[in-house]
Amino acid sequence: MTSAETATTASPDARTERRAKRIAKHITSFAQQHGGSAEGVVEYVGRTATRIVMVGADGAWGDQVAPTYAIGQRAAELAGLKLHADFEGELGLKVKTSAYEWKRMAGIQI
């Protein structure tokens, strides 16, 4: 295998890792801004994309979208995000919903 072939075959993995690291930086920043730690869940959005929903130690929540499940999973791993199987139960109870969000949800119902 030539060096050009090696670079071509290594490129997708390197690109995946760069994307995961970029998303992990956002997850880490979110955790630092919201009590120093965060927990979350990685879920599919559509056919391939993934949404990483995070809940900070202070109850604030946020999300990041990754182009694939593998990248989302890797980003969570790199950031040290404690993952849950789903958003129900323990993780959902930690979310502190603000007045803005309640008002916005009420508006959707009208």
Backbone torsions as a table, in degrees:
resi	resn	phi	psi	omega
1	MET	NA	132.8	-179.8
2	THR	-80.1	166.3	179.1
3	SER	-64.8	-32.0	177.3
4	ALA	-66.3	-40.9	177.7
5	GLU	-66.6	-39.9	178.2
6	THR	-62.6	-44.2	179.3
7	ALA	-63.2	-38.9	179.7
8	THR	-67.0	-42.7	-178.9
9	THR	-74.0	-27.8	179.6
10	ALA	-81.6	-20.4	-174.1
11	SER	-58.4	-47.5	-179.5
12	PRO	-59.8	-39.5	179.0
13	ASP	-66.9	-40.3	178.3
14	ALA	-64.8	-40.9	178.7
15	ARG	-65.1	-42.9	177.8
16	THR	-60.2	-44.9	-179.5
17	GLU	-64.8	-40.5	178.1
18	ARG	-63.2	-43.2	178.5
19	ARG	-63.2	-43.8	179.4
20	ALA	-62.5	-42.1	179.2
21	LYS	-64.2	-38.9	179.2
22	ARG	-63.4	-44.9	179.2
23	ILE	-67.9	-39.0	178.8
24	ALA	-59.8	-36.1	177.7
25	LYS	-62.0	-39.4	178.2
26	HIS	-67.7	-40.5	178.7
27	ILE	-63.4	-46.3	179.6
28	THR	-61.9	-42.3	178.4
29	SER	-61.9	-44.3	177.5
30	PHE	-58.3	-47.6	-179.3
31	ALA	-59.7	-43.8	-180.0
32	GLN	-64.1	-36.8	-179.2
33	GLN	-75.9	-18.0	-174.0
34	HIS	-124.7	53.9	172.1
35	GLY	98.7	2.3	174.9
36	GLY	92.2	-10.3	177.4
37	SER	-149.7	165.6	178.5
38	ALA	-152.2	155.8	174.3
39	GLU	-125.6	163.4	-178.4
40	GLY	-168.0	-172.4	179.5
41	VAL	-144.0	143.7	177.6
42	VAL	-110.1	121.4	-177.2
43	GLU	-134.6	149.3	177.3
44	TYR	-67.3	144.8	170.5
45	VAL	-126.2	112.4	-176.3
46	GLY	71.9	-151.4	-175.5
47	ARG	-78.5	-39.4	-174.2
48	THR	-127.1	-30.8	-175.5
49	ALA	-68.8	161.9	-177.1
50	THR	-134.0	139.6	175.3
51	ARG	-109.4	127.4	176.2
52	ILE	-104.0	109.0	178.7
53	VAL	-95.5	127.8	-176.3
54	MET	-118.4	144.1	174.0
55	VAL	-124.5	120.0	-179.5
56	GLY	-76.6	168.0	179.2
57	ALA	-60.6	-26.1	179.7
58	ASP	-87.8	2.0	178.5
59	GLY	92.8	-7.4	177.1
60	ALA	-69.9	150.0	179.3
61	TRP	-128.1	156.0	179.1
62	GLY	-157.9	178.4	179.5
63	ASP	-149.4	163.3	174.8
64	GLN	-136.5	147.9	177.4
65	VAL	-114.7	132.5	178.0
66	ALA	-113.7	149.6	-177.6
67	PRO	-68.5	-24.8	178.1
68	THR	-140.2	161.5	178.3
69	TYR	-63.5	-40.7	-179.2
70	ALA	-60.9	-40.9	178.7
71	ILE	-68.2	-41.9	177.8
72	GLY	-61.5	-44.2	178.7
73	GLN	-63.5	-43.6	-179.6
74	ARG	-66.2	-40.6	178.6
75	ALA	-61.6	-44.1	178.1
76	ALA	-61.8	-41.1	178.7
77	GLU	-63.4	-47.0	-179.9
78	LEU	-62.2	-35.4	-178.4
79	ALA	-81.8	-9.6	-177.8
80	GLY	73.6	27.2	-179.5
81	LEU	-73.7	123.8	176.5
82	LYS	-72.9	118.9	-175.7
83	LEU	-97.5	144.0	174.8
84	HIS	-111.7	159.5	-179.9
85	ALA	-69.2	-33.8	178.6
86	ASP	-154.3	175.0	-176.2
87	PHE	-84.8	-10.2	-178.6
88	GLU	-69.9	167.4	171.6
89	GLY	64.8	-126.5	-171.7
90	GLU	-52.8	-48.2	-177.5
91	LEU	-68.3	-44.9	179.9
92	GLY	-61.8	-33.7	179.5
93	LEU	-69.0	-21.2	-178.8
94	LYS	-79.4	-15.4	-177.3
95	VAL	-73.6	130.8	174.2
96	LYS	-105.5	108.6	-177.3
97	THR	-84.5	128.6	-177.8
98	SER	-82.2	167.3	177.8
99	ALA	-59.9	-37.8	178.4
100	TYR	-58.0	-45.4	-178.2
101	GLU	-68.1	-39.7	177.7
102	TRP	-62.7	-42.8	179.5
103	LYS	-63.7	-42.6	-179.6
104	ARG	-65.2	-42.2	178.6
105	MET	-64.3	-37.9	178.6
106	ALA	-64.6	-37.1	179.0
107	GLY	-64.8	-31.2	179.4
108	ILE	-67.3	-31.5	-176.9
109	GLN	-74.5	-19.9	-175.0
110	ILE	-79.5	NA	NA
